[in-house]
Amino acid sequence: MIFERSLQRELAYTAGAVFMVLLTLVLTTMMIRIVGFAASGEVDPRDVLVLIGLTVIGYLAIMLVATLFVSILFVLTRWYKDSEMVVWLSSGVSLTQFIKPIGIFATPIIILIMFFVFVGWPWSNQQSKLIRARFQQRDEVSLLAPGQFRESPTTHRVFFIEKMSPDQGRVENVFVTSTEGGKVNVVVSRNGHVETHKNGDRFVVLENGRRYDGEPGHPDFRIMEFERYGVKIQSQPVVNTPTTTGLPTLTLLRNPTNENLAEFAWRAGLPLIAINLMLLAIPLAHQNPRRGRTINLVMAVLIYLTYSNLLNVVQSWIEQGKMSFGVGLVILHVIVLGIVAFIFWMRVRNRPLFTRAMFSRSQGA
């Protein structure tokens, strides 16, 4: 039908615009957040763009859910505002007939939501965690920064260097201190370089320096001068401890702990949220052309946030064992589907959801 093609075309244009706005907001927020992590030394500055991309992939499912709901609501609200909906309804098109064209438009989006939530979300979380783990567990030379005191997490040594070559091969004016058995060891040197032995061990070889050994508060410090002094570089293997959010979906089902089942319920809930919100947007868009559409938009935001937060609550209850997995997987979405059916029934019978009496009573209270 003509109205179906017209509706799907306008939905496609609106969905593209809404998605670009949401993508811009997410990119800006993630950029500020991850650049802050890089500035504080929590991530490698060279990995900032990769981490931003992985984070966006992880949030694509949520963005697509919001895009689907908002685009349908925007288009139908405009049709009511411009009296186009009145024309179609007067031509014999019922409100329930809008489900088919909107469902056809939403099907590829829902498939994308399922792909990104079941595949993209765990993969992006796993890769982000691996990149962070590699940076946090790098060797001690990688920790060094000219003009800054840096403590090694593996040996509790404190390093300070004044200058370092771009390839981190040579250092100048080095200060190294460590504590062993209550004694303090301090090594100072003019120059140094990095050596790698055949067995893979790495050393910072200091040249023309001194070593001070002793106990704090005691004058009997031992002073030694050296021409070459090797400090072994300690490194940790990269250990990627899997988290629930980074586990593949099939792994969650093969290992049905409360945490894994709760995570699966959250992932499965996003496509169900998209379907319910897609249906809800049809009757929710109804409005009087003489009034503004602010109420509908506010209601849309409140409904989306409430629905998402309730899904998080259900996930928490399943994880804590307060709710069984089977019940938690469907109960929230069945309740919302019942509410959607009731609102559809109200709209088909041309009954308003909000009357003036309701608002007058609330204002009087």
C-alpha positions as CSV (number, residue, x, y, z in Angstrom):
1,M,0.0,0.0,0.0
2,I,1.0,3.6,-0.5
3,F,1.0,4.4,3.2
4,E,3.3,1.4,3.9
5,R,5.9,2.6,1.4
6,S,5.6,6.2,2.6
7,L,5.9,5.1,6.3
8,Q,9.0,2.9,5.7
9,R,10.8,5.5,3.6
10,E,10.3,8.2,6.3
11,L,11.3,5.7,9.0
12,A,14.5,4.9,7.2
13,Y,15.5,8.6,6.9
14,T,14.6,9.4,10.5
15,A,16.3,6.3,11.9
16,G,19.5,7.3,10.0
17,A,19.4,10.8,11.5
18,V,18.7,9.5,15.0
19,F,21.4,6.9,14.9
20,M,24.0,9.5,13.8
21,V,23.1,11.8,16.6
22,L,23.3,8.9,19.2
23,L,26.6,7.8,17.6
24,T,28.1,11.3,17.9
25,L,27.0,11.5,21.5
26,V,28.5,8.1,22.4
27,L,31.8,8.9,20.5
28,T,32.2,12.2,22.3
29,T,31.5,10.7,25.7
30,M,33.8,7.7,25.1
31,M,36.6,9.9,23.7
32,I,36.5,12.2,26.8
33,R,36.5,9.2,29.1
34,I,39.2,7.1,27.4
35,V,41.5,10.1,26.9
36,G,41.2,10.7,30.6
37,F,42.2,7.1,31.3
38,A,45.2,7.6,29.0
39,A,46.2,10.9,30.7
40,S,46.1,9.2,34.1
41,G,48.3,6.3,32.9
42,E,45.6,3.6,33.0
43,V,45.7,2.9,29.2
44,D,48.3,3.3,26.5
45,P,47.8,6.6,24.6
46,R,48.5,4.6,21.4
47,D,45.4,2.4,22.1
48,V,42.9,5.3,22.5
49,L,41.4,5.0,19.1
50,V,41.2,1.2,19.3
51,L,39.5,1.4,22.7
52,I,37.0,4.0,21.5
53,G,36.1,1.8,18.5
54,L,35.7,-1.3,20.7
55,T,33.5,0.6,23.1
56,V,31.3,1.9,20.3
57,I,30.9,-1.7,19.0
58,G,29.9,-2.8,22.5
59,Y,27.2,-0.1,22.7
60,L,25.8,-0.5,19.2
61,A,23.0,-2.8,20.3
62,I,21.8,-0.3,22.9
63,M,22.0,2.6,20.4
64,L,20.0,0.6,17.8
65,V,17.3,-0.1,20.4
66,A,17.0,3.6,21.2
67,T,17.1,4.4,17.4
68,L,14.3,2.1,16.6
69,F,12.0,3.4,19.4
70,V,12.7,7.1,18.9
71,S,12.5,7.0,15.1
72,I,9.0,5.3,15.1
73,L,7.8,7.7,17.7
74,F,9.1,10.7,15.9
75,V,7.5,9.7,12.5
76,L,4.1,8.8,13.9
77,T,4.0,11.8,16.2
78,R,4.7,14.1,13.2
79,W,1.9,12.3,11.2
80,Y,-0.5,13.0,14.0
81,K,0.7,16.6,14.3
82,D,0.3,17.2,10.5
83,S,-3.0,15.3,10.4
84,E,-1.6,12.7,8.1
85,M,-2.6,10.0,10.5
86,V,-6.2,11.3,10.5
87,V,-6.3,10.9,6.7
88,W,-5.1,7.3,6.8
89,L,-7.4,6.3,9.7
90,S,-10.3,7.9,7.9
91,S,-9.4,5.9,4.8
92,G,-10.0,2.6,6.6
93,V,-6.5,1.9,7.9
94,S,-6.7,0.7,11.4
95,L,-4.0,1.3,14.0
96,T,-3.1,-2.4,14.1
97,Q,-2.3,-2.3,10.4
98,F,0.7,-0.2,11.1
99,I,2.4,-3.2,12.8
100,K,3.2,-4.9,9.5
101,P,5.1,-2.1,7.8
102,I,6.8,-1.1,11.0
103,G,7.7,-4.7,11.7
104,I,9.2,-5.1,8.2
105,F,11.3,-2.0,8.7
106,A,12.4,-3.1,12.2
107,T,13.3,-6.7,11.3
108,P,16.8,-6.0,10.0
109,I,17.5,-3.6,12.9
110,I,16.4,-6.3,15.4
111,I,18.7,-8.8,13.7
112,L,21.6,-6.3,14.0
113,I,20.7,-5.9,17.7
114,M,20.9,-9.6,18.2
115,F,24.2,-9.8,16.4
116,F,25.8,-7.0,18.3
117,V,24.5,-8.1,21.7
118,F,25.3,-11.8,21.4
119,V,28.6,-11.4,19.4
120,G,29.8,-7.8,19.4
121,W,29.2,-7.0,23.1
122,P,31.3,-9.9,24.5
123,W,34.0,-9.6,21.8
124,S,34.5,-5.9,22.4
125,N,34.6,-6.3,26.1
126,Q,37.1,-9.1,25.9
127,Q,39.4,-7.2,23.5
128,S,39.2,-4.0,25.6
129,K,40.2,-6.0,28.8
130,L,43.0,-7.7,27.0
131,I,44.5,-4.3,25.8
132,R,44.2,-2.9,29.3
133,A,45.8,-6.0,30.8
134,R,48.7,-5.8,28.4
135,F,49.4,-2.2,29.3
136,Q,49.1,-2.8,33.0
137,Q,51.3,-5.9,32.9
138,R,54.1,-4.4,30.7
139,D,57.7,-4.6,31.8
140,E,59.4,-2.1,34.0
141,V,61.2,-0.2,31.2
142,S,57.8,0.5,29.6
143,L,56.7,2.2,32.9
144,L,59.5,4.7,32.7
145,A,58.8,8.3,31.7
146,P,61.4,11.1,31.6
147,G,61.2,13.4,34.6
148,Q,58.7,11.3,36.6
149,F,59.0,8.9,39.5
150,R,57.5,5.5,38.6
151,E,57.0,2.5,40.9
152,S,57.2,-1.0,39.5
153,P,54.2,-3.1,40.7
154,T,56.2,-6.3,40.5
155,T,59.3,-5.5,42.5
156,H,58.3,-2.3,44.4
157,R,61.3,-0.5,42.9
158,V,61.1,3.2,42.2
159,F,62.7,4.5,39.0
160,F,63.5,8.0,38.0
161,I,65.3,9.0,34.8
162,E,66.0,12.5,33.4
163,K,66.2,11.6,29.7
164,M,65.3,8.6,27.5
165,S,65.9,8.0,23.9
166,P,62.8,7.6,21.7
167,D,63.4,3.9,21.3
168,Q,63.8,3.5,25.1
169,G,67.3,2.0,24.4
170,R,69.4,4.6,26.3
171,V,68.7,6.5,29.5
172,E,70.6,9.3,31.3
173,N,70.8,10.3,35.0
174,V,69.1,7.3,36.5
175,F,67.9,6.9,40.0
176,V,66.7,3.5,41.3
177,T,65.7,2.6,44.8
178,S,64.3,-0.6,46.3
179,T,63.7,-2.1,49.8
180,E,64.8,-5.6,50.7
181,G,64.7,-7.1,54.2
182,G,64.3,-3.6,55.8
183,K,67.3,-2.3,54.0
184,V,67.2,0.4,51.3
185,N,69.2,0.1,48.1
186,V,69.8,3.2,46.1
187,V,71.5,3.2,42.7
188,V,72.4,6.4,40.8
189,S,74.1,6.5,37.4
190,R,75.0,8.9,34.7
191,N,74.1,6.7,31.7
192,G,72.5,3.4,30.9
193,H,71.2,1.2,28.2
194,V,68.9,-1.8,27.7
195,E,70.4,-5.3,26.9
196,T,68.6,-8.5,26.0
197,H,70.4,-11.8,26.6
198,K,70.1,-14.9,24.5
199,N,67.8,-16.5,27.1
200,G,65.3,-13.6,26.8
201,D,66.3,-11.9,30.1
202,R,66.4,-8.1,29.8
203,F,68.6,-5.8,31.8
204,V,69.1,-2.1,32.3
205,V,72.9,-1.7,32.3
206,L,73.9,1.4,34.3
207,E,77.3,3.0,33.7
208,N,79.5,5.1,35.9
209,G,77.4,5.2,39.0
210,R,77.2,4.5,42.7
211,R,75.2,2.1,44.9
212,Y,74.2,2.9,48.5
213,D,73.1,0.1,50.9
214,G,71.9,0.5,54.5
215,E,69.0,0.8,56.9
216,P,67.1,4.0,57.3
217,G,68.1,6.0,60.4
218,H,71.5,4.3,60.7
219,P,74.8,6.0,59.6
220,D,76.5,2.7,58.5
221,F,75.6,3.0,54.8
222,R,77.8,1.0,52.4
223,I,78.9,2.9,49.2
224,M,80.1,1.2,46.1
225,E,81.2,2.7,42.8
226,F,80.8,0.8,39.6
227,E,81.4,1.1,35.9
228,R,78.7,-1.3,34.9
229,Y,75.7,-2.4,37.0
230,G,72.9,-4.6,35.6
231,V,69.3,-4.2,36.9
232,K,67.1,-7.1,35.7
233,I,63.8,-6.0,34.2
234,Q,60.9,-7.9,35.7
235,S,57.9,-8.6,33.5
236,Q,54.6,-10.3,34.0
237,P,52.9,-12.6,31.6
238,V,49.7,-11.2,30.2
239,V,46.9,-12.9,32.1
240,N,43.5,-12.3,30.6
241,T,41.1,-13.3,33.3
242,P,37.7,-13.8,31.6
243,T,34.8,-11.8,33.0
244,T,31.1,-12.5,32.5
245,T,30.6,-9.6,30.1
246,G,33.5,-10.9,27.9
247,L,32.4,-14.5,27.7
248,P,30.9,-15.7,24.4
249,T,27.1,-16.4,24.6
250,L,27.5,-20.1,24.1
251,T,30.0,-20.3,26.9
252,L,27.4,-18.7,29.2
253,L,24.9,-21.4,28.4
254,R,27.5,-24.2,28.7
255,N,28.5,-23.0,32.2
256,P,25.2,-22.1,33.7
257,T,26.2,-20.3,36.9
258,N,24.0,-17.5,38.4
259,E,26.4,-14.9,37.0
260,N,26.5,-16.4,33.5
261,L,22.7,-16.9,33.4
262,A,22.1,-13.3,34.6
263,E,24.4,-12.0,31.8
264,F,22.5,-14.1,29.2
265,A,19.2,-12.9,30.4
266,W,20.4,-9.3,30.0
267,R,21.7,-10.0,26.4
268,A,18.5,-11.8,25.4
269,G,16.5,-9.0,27.0
270,L,17.7,-6.3,24.5
271,P,16.1,-7.7,21.4
272,L,12.9,-8.3,23.4
273,I,13.0,-4.7,24.6
274,A,13.4,-3.6,21.0
275,I,10.3,-5.6,19.9
276,N,8.1,-4.3,22.8
277,L,9.2,-0.7,22.3
278,M,8.6,-1.0,18.6
279,L,5.0,-2.0,19.3
280,L,4.6,0.5,22.1
281,A,5.7,3.4,19.9
282,I,2.6,3.0,17.6
283,P,-0.1,3.8,20.2
284,L,2.2,6.0,22.2
285,A,2.6,8.5,19.3
286,H,-1.1,9.4,19.4
287,Q,-1.7,13.0,20.3
288,N,-4.1,15.9,19.7
289,P,-2.7,18.1,16.9
290,R,-3.6,21.2,18.9
291,R,-1.2,20.2,21.7
292,G,2.6,20.0,21.6
293,R,4.4,16.7,21.4
294,T,6.5,17.3,24.6
295,I,4.5,14.8,26.6
296,N,5.1,12.0,24.2
297,L,8.9,12.6,24.1
298,V,9.1,12.8,27.9
299,M,7.1,9.6,28.2
300,A,9.4,7.9,25.7
301,V,12.5,8.8,27.6
302,L,11.0,7.7,30.9
303,I,9.7,4.4,29.5
304,Y,13.1,3.6,27.9
305,L,15.0,4.4,31.0
306,T,12.6,2.5,33.3
307,Y,12.5,-0.5,31.0
308,S,16.4,-0.6,30.9
309,N,16.8,-0.2,34.6
310,L,14.2,-2.9,35.3
311,L,16.2,-5.3,33.1
312,N,19.3,-4.5,35.1
313,V,17.3,-5.2,38.3
314,V,16.2,-8.6,36.9
315,Q,19.8,-9.4,36.0
316,S,20.9,-8.5,39.5
317,W,18.2,-10.7,41.1
318,I,19.1,-13.7,38.9
319,E,22.8,-13.2,39.8
320,Q,21.9,-13.1,43.5
321,G,19.6,-16.1,43.3
322,K,16.5,-14.2,44.2
323,M,14.8,-15.0,40.9
324,S,15.0,-18.1,38.8
325,F,16.5,-17.9,35.3
326,G,13.4,-19.0,33.5
327,V,11.2,-16.5,35.3
328,G,13.7,-13.6,35.0
329,L,14.1,-14.3,31.3
330,V,10.5,-13.7,30.3
331,I,8.5,-12.1,33.2
332,L,9.5,-8.5,32.6
333,H,8.9,-8.6,28.9
334,V,5.6,-10.4,29.2
335,I,4.4,-7.7,31.6
336,V,5.4,-5.0,29.3
337,L,3.8,-6.8,26.3
338,G,0.6,-6.9,28.3
339,I,0.8,-3.2,29.0
340,V,1.4,-2.6,25.2
341,A,-1.7,-4.6,24.4
342,F,-3.8,-2.7,26.9
343,I,-2.6,0.7,25.4
344,F,-3.4,-0.6,21.9
345,W,-6.9,-1.5,23.1
346,M,-7.3,1.9,24.6
347,R,-6.2,3.6,21.3
348,V,-8.4,1.4,19.1
349,R,-11.4,2.3,21.2
350,N,-10.3,5.9,21.0
351,R,-9.9,6.3,24.7
352,P,-7.2,8.8,26.0
353,L,-4.5,7.5,28.2
354,F,-4.2,10.8,30.0
355,T,-7.3,12.9,30.7
356,R,-7.6,16.5,31.8
357,A,-9.1,15.3,35.1
358,M,-6.0,13.3,35.8
359,F,-3.7,16.4,35.3
360,S,-6.1,18.6,37.2
361,R,-6.1,16.2,40.2
362,S,-2.3,16.0,40.1
363,Q,-2.0,19.8,40.0
364,G,-4.5,20.2,42.8
365,A,-2.6,17.8,44.9
